[in-house]
C-alpha cells in the first residue's frame, strides 16, 4: 500500500508518517519509481507508535525500544523463543521511563515547596 492508504487506515498525517521514517520508526520498501510501499504490519507499527506518543514517550525513545526489542510489529516476530526477551526488554524500558518520571515529579515537588516557603517569607516581610 502507498503512504496515502496507510494515512487513511491509521488516521496519521502524511507528514507524520514521513517524520516516523526520518526517525527510523518506519522503514518502507521503495518501488522502482521511488514510492514508499507499506505492508499491513506497518499499520500495527503506526498504531503502536501512536500509543507510545500518547503515553508521553518521545520518538527517540520509541526508536530505541523498537530497535532493541525483537518481535515488535515490523520486526522478525516469527520466533516464539523471543517472547521472554521481548518482555524483559519492554520491562527494562518501562522501568527506566518510570524512574525518569519519579525523578521529574520529585524535582517539581521540591520546587513547589521552595516557592511556597519563599512566598510565606515574603508575606511575613510585608506584614
C-alpha positions, 0 to 999 in steps of 0.5 A: 500500500502507498503512504496515502492508504496507510494515512487513511487506515491509521488516521496519521498525517502524511507528514507524520508518517514521513517524520516516523521514517526520518526517525527510523520508526518506519522503514518502507520498501521503495518501488522502482519509481521511488514510492514508499510501499507499506505492508499491513504490519506497518499499520500495527507499527503506526498504531503502536507508535501512536500509543507510545506518543500518547503515553508521553514517550518521545520518538527517540525513545520509541526508536530505541525500544523498537530497535532493541526489542525483537518481535515488535510489529515490523520486526522478525516476530516469527520466533516464539523463543523471543517472547521472554526477551521481548518482555524483559526488554519492554520491562527494562524500558518501562522501568527506566521511563518510570524512574525518569518520571519519579525523578521529574515529579520529585524535582517539581515537588521540591520546587513547589515547596521552595516557592511556597516557603519563599512566598510565606517569607515574603508575606511575613516581610510585608506584614 
